[in-house]
């Protein structure tokens, strides 16, 4: 049996552009998307914590207990998100009693976009709860 030199070279010349490069491009796109998603979740969690601290003072002074002011919470969430991640946007702020749900989205531009759209939208949903500190000071 004769050995043919150059067969490996032909194999790599065909395999590299058809298999290896698309797989590498997909890996880079996937890691960029995962990184953007992770950052968005982190920023959304911080924004939700800031928003959950917006207490409805009028209700508290009227003796209605501690609750979240929806308008102030939405504004605080938008400001915190804009400061930390300007390309992200607030999609929904919902308050149910002592719990706040914040939904955000961000469009990520893919470096290679080999398998389709050059952009992908990532979405984060976080819940924060207001917790009163104490009723009366301990003297």
Buried (B, 14 or more C-beta within 10 A) or exposed (E): EEEEEEEEEEEEEEEEEEEEEEEEBBEBBEEBBEEBBEBBBBBBBBBBBBBBBBBBEEBEEEEEEBBBBBEBBBBBBBBBBBEBBEEBBBEEBEBEEBEBBBBBBBEBEBEBEBEEEEEBEBEBBBEBEBEEEEEEEEE
